[in-house]
Amino acid sequence: MSQRFQIEDLVAQDHSGVLFRALDTQTQQSVSLRRFFPFGQNGGGLREDEQNAYNATVEKLTHISHPALRRVITGGCDPVDRLPYIASEWIPGTPLHSFIAHRHLQPGEATQMLAHALEICEQVSSALNEEAVWLDTNLKNIIISDEGTGRGTSFWLAPLRSLAKNDQDRSLHSIVRLTEQLMGWEGKSFTSDQGLEGWLTWLRGNVKTATLAEAREKLTNFKSTGPTQPIKTPRPKIVRAPVPAKKSLVRKKKKKVGNPLPGFFITLAAIGICLGSWTMFRKKFPDRFKQEETAPAEIVDAKQKENPLKRTTRSEPAEAEPVAEITNPPVIPPAVSHESPEEKANRMAIDLTAATQKAVAENNAKLEQQKAEIDKTKRTFLTSVRSRTTHHSESPASHRRRHFPSHRFFQLQEDPVSTFCFRQSKRPWENTDQRCA
């Protein structure tokens, strides 16, 4: 085996053996090379008599041909480990168990496959002079050939069954189990005597006594309930990338942004009104604003007089006068104080009291001056109001309404005694000088 076949690839392996794809050096074609484990993976090879029987069986199998059979090329036993092997033609395809995982067969497809299996078994039984099921009915070893080959379903032979006389797989039990697996009928019973269901019911009852010829004849007589069609190799599913969802054609409405010009003009008009009102008010009462402008300067002068050493403003430095250079300055002796600590403390207290009294007197004088100015402002204001009231009493009613609102309050300084409130009644010329504190 090592001289004729060159192993190219390991296809499958289980407890029953190993399947290789090898190159036949004599024909330069690919072959299926199977090595069997007759007694398990660690059970060893065949004895000499078993090897002779196996070689004779393989020699007879090389003369059998069928469209659904992988033709046997050669076989024998490895001289090294005495393991049997068989080489058959290589047909690419898909194992039947992979196809059954997607769907079970239709009755017509199963009927055609079973008919081919029974025909092959009859030919092999006739060649070996021993009736048995000589096919490997394991779904992993039944191949659905590719469409390009035109072979359909292909079976492998099981030459080791010639050595196992009491193997149950040699009987029609293997055909019953194969039918149940193809259709998914494991454990199911049928009352109908038509089609493939009726044939399976008959075969279950006569599995020990029926022959291969009877089983094939009954299968032909029982008409299938479905069409007889060749089995097509399942195509692999193509996983396509998900198509992105189309964007919605509905356009989102954009929020309308308001025109900022109206708001700008409104703000500008409000600022103009405020400035105009302020200007008119300053023109009506110029004396009051003059007093407010001069008040901060007077307060600052008063603070400087209270604290003459603390300057609120930085004075400009005076121009330095030229100093005559003194070559020999006179020596002034240090002043010697003859005051005791008690006399010095009394003198400092007297000076501090005098300075405090002077500051209080200045503040009182300033307050009297401010009070006199306030009285003068009051008199001026009252005189102007009286003269204006007399002027408006002689003018038309429309003129009076424009210059005299319903209520007007005037607050002079922060003295509660000098607070006046002038109110206009329905007839302002009758009580023009209402005064309330």
HELIX and SHEET records of a PDB file:
HELIX    1   1 GLU A   48  LEU A   61  1                                  14    
HELIX    2   2 LEU A   96  HIS A  102  1                                   7    
HELIX    3   3 PRO A  107  LEU A  128  1                                  22    
HELIX    4   4 LEU A  139  ASN A  141  5                                   3    
HELIX    5   5 PRO A  159  SER A  162  5                                   4    
HELIX    6   6 GLN A  168  ARG A  170  5                                   3    
HELIX    7   7 HIS A  173  MET A  183  1                                  11    
HELIX    8   8 GLY A  195  GLY A  205  1                                  11    
HELIX    9   9 LEU A  212  ASN A  221  1                                  10    
HELIX   10  10 PRO A  260  LYS A  284  1                                  25    
HELIX   11  11 PRO A  286  GLU A  306  1                                  21    
HELIX   12  12 PRO A  341  SER A  393  1                                  53    
HELIX   13  13 ALA A  397  HIS A  403  1                                   7    
HELIX   14  14 PRO A  416  SER A  418  5                                   3    
SHEET    1   A 5 PHE A   5  ASP A  14  0                                        
SHEET    2   A 5 GLY A  17  ASP A  24 -1                                        
SHEET    3   A 5 GLN A  29  PHE A  36 -1                                        
SHEET    4   A 5 PRO A  84  GLU A  89 -1                                        
SHEET    5   A 5 VAL A  72  CYS A  77 -1                                        
SHEET    1   B 3 GLY A  93  PRO A  95  0                                        
SHEET    2   B 3 ILE A 143  SER A 145 -1                                        
SHEET    3   B 3 THR A 153  SER A 154 -1                                        
SHEET    1   C 2 HIS A 407  PHE A 410  0                                        
SHEET    2   C 2 PHE A 420  ARG A 423 -1                                        
END                                                                             
